Amino acid sequence: MYNSFDTYKLAVETVHPNNTVLMDDMGMPSVMVRVPKFKISDVIEGGSTATFPAFIVNGVEVPEIFISKYPNIVVNDRAYSLPMRDPRAYVNFDQAKQFCQNKGKGWHLMTNAEWMAIAYWCRKNGYVPQGNTSYGCNHAAPHEKGVPSYTYGEGTVGRTYTGSGPVTWSHDKTAAGIFDLCGNVWEWVSGFRLKNGEIQVIPDNNAAAGVDEGPESSLWRAMLQDGTLVVPGPAGTLKYDSLIAGDATQTDHYLGGSMVLSTLRNNPQYTGGDVDAYYGHQSQTFESLGVKEGVTVPELAKVLGMYPLNATEGGHDGDGLWVRNYGERLPLRGGSWLNSAGAGVFALYLACSRARSWGTVGFRAAFVNL
């Protein structure tokens, strides 16, 4: 005889075979989307035949990962993926990470490697998902709307209920897909940070094992031009640099100008020291990020969405890049209802400290069978 969980799971898998329902250690369900292992070359033309990093955890290749179908809610300090819920917002990085890990072994905050696996899968398959990028609707298709879950002011629509938009808001343009990767709320991802302008990662998808990602963790690694990962700090590691001088103004302000990938940080955007405060910042489209003359961009930096695969107009759908290259900055992906054309699966916000908590910021859990 089926119990209620078995019936629910059977119904989900019958309608969408790549979807399933996974229980956490409290016996509570989350709707998840199964993503089978693939190689870099499967999703990136001309890429290597190495396994995509999202499918390597602690040196072992895993056959699949499971991604929350929806941005998460939180119940009893645990994250859940359920339809027609107001996504949890006002959550900082460490809280989001803990809510996911509280669910039991294998549960974790979706990693940057996992996010980019989905982003490149979308791109390879000729479809870039849309979403709530303009006050409850899509900026490019205003007739596409989600069901409002949060309003402010005099009825201005902000967040929409998870999965309440049309199928164009899913990653594969079907009801079986992963919803709301574009817009609605920015989403924290793990395994990646910017530290005083230096790009640092947790290797492969090791962040999926719930490892220490604290400010002083010894697991962070910097990246050289050949893609080798090294202990942070030596000369020649990849960094985000500004092409214009920063300033010491202690207010949140936009500097203008543009950025490049470099091996030197010649121009910190704030010249008063490497603090986590919110002073000068820069933004541009991700695809317009340049590279310093003489610097080689390794495949890994492109695979992990730190540098554009195609640095051309439209190469990454015009998605935005926001950076503060001083202090510690943890990544947000996807954009919110406020970001219009800047939102999207390649959008990257590297301007927040791990303590930042906004009504436009949420997260989603993922699962790997460890």
C-alpha positions, 0 to 999 in steps of 0.5 A: 500500500502507498502512504501519502508520500509515496502517492505524492512522489508517484504523481510527480514522477508520473507527470514529470519523469525527471522530477522527484520528491526527496525527503529530508531528515525530518520526513518533509518533502521537496520537489527536485529536478534530476540533472544527469552527469555531462561533460563540459563539451556536452554544453560548451562547443569546443570545450574539453571532454572533462566532466563538468565540475558540478558532478565531481565531489571530493574527487568522486564523480557523481551520476546526477545532482538534484536541484530544487525546482523552486526557490526555497521557503524555510520551515523549522530552520530547514529549506524546502522546494514547494510550488506556490509559496512566497520565496524566503527572502531577507536571508544572508549567505551563512543562514541560507547555507545552514538552512540547506545543510540542516536537512541532512547529509547530501543537502546543501546550498546550490553551488556556483558550479551547479548553477553554471551547469544549468545555465550552460545546459540552457544555452546549449539547448537554445533556450534562455529562461525568462522570469519575473524581471519587472515587478511581477512580469517579464520586462521583454514580455509584459503579458507573462506574469506570476502570481504576486506573493509580496507587494510594497508601497501602494500595491507595487508587485515584487516577489511572485509565488514559486513556479506561478509563472508560465513555462517560459520561466522554467529552464527547459521551457516545460512544466518539468523544468527548474523555475525562477532561475531568472529574476524574482529573487537573487539567489546565493550560491556557494563555492565561489567568492571574491576576496580583495578582488581575487577570484577564489573557489572551493574546487570542483563541487566540493562545496556540495559536501557542506564544507567550511566556507567561512571567511578564514577557511583554509579550503578557498583556492585562487586560480592561475591563468592555466586554471591551476588552483592554488592557495590564495595570495601568490602573484599571477592569480586571476582578479577583477580590476577596474579600468578607472581609479577608485576613490575613498568616498564612504557612500554607496555610489556607482563609479562608472567605467568598466572592468577587466579580468586581470592578474593585478588589482591596480584599481581597487574601487574603494581606496580606503582599505579592503573593507566589507562596506558598501562604497564604490562599485561598478556594473556592466553586462557580463558579456562585455567584461574584458581581459587585460592584455597579455592575460590568458583566460582558462577554461575553468573561469569560463565554465564557472561563469566568471568570464564570458564564453562569448564576449560579444553583444548578445553572447550571454543575453545581456545579463548583468555583472556587478562588482566590488573588488575590495573586501569579501564578496559572496555571489548572487545569481539570477537577478530579481524583479528589479533588474529588467534586462540585467537579470538572467541565468548568467547574471552575477552580483559580486558586490555583497558581503556574506552578511547582506540580507535584502527582500530581493535575495533568496536561495535554493537547496540542492542534493547529492547522494554522498 
